[in-house]
Amino acid sequence: MDNAEQQKPIVLPPEPLTAEDLKKSADGWWRTQSATMALLKHAYGLIGASEKRIAEQDRRIRQLEDLASTDPLTGLMNRRGFEKFFEMEQARIRRKHSPGALFVLIDLDQFKPINDTYGHLAGDACLQLLSKTLLQSIRMLDGAARLGGDEFTLLLTQLDPDKALFHLEKIKALLEKIPLEWHGEKIDFSASVGAALVTADISYTDVYESADKNLYADKKKHQHVTQKA
């Protein structure tokens, strides 16, 4: 080989960066970081907005569920809400987390004559006063519902069977005479009561029918007293 072929190419060292080069490089880095931060800020904003929408949707769903299980006139549970409450308590009884419960069925006495004499608004006022009286008679862990019309029910939870009669008699005494002031007039009304024990195996239908039979017997007693008076 000749000398030209054997000669290696000459590699020149890189030129040193100038202050201007360094400034341009730094400016580019900051622009990249700023763009990244802007994208992250926008993404966090979208996430925050999505979380707010989800929270609002959850709140709205809970409101709709409450409306679906609440009686609008009295604010008590309706039939749907009460049956769910009953199922939850019976599940606790089955798991031995509750000693038992008392199912109480309540029906106003002579409700139609009140409506006929004083009007339906007075009847609604009676239902609302009865609801308030029932809530005052029970504990926070118990449940109260209006099943429809002038029919109400209570579920006294976590209650030993031997204590059930004591609680039932207290409720009966409260409902013997309920005074309502209505446009300067006093309307005294009462309610009949029937009850049945809730066990691990009894169905909602069976406990309702048992309480209804006892309610019918109590209502006959009230009618007899009214006729004597």
Secondary structure, 3 states (H helix, E strand, C coil): CCHHHHCCCCCCCCCCCCHHHHHHHHHHHHHHHHHHHHHHHHHHHHHHHHHHHHHHHHHHHHHHHHHHCECCCCCCECHHHHHHHHHHHHHHHHCCCCCCEEEEEEEECCHHHHHHHHCHHHHHHHHHHHHHHHHHHCCCCCEEEEEECCEEEEEECCCCHHHHHHHHHHHHHHCCCEEEEECCEEEEECEEEEEEEECCCCCHHHHHHHHHHHHHHHHHHHHHHHHHC
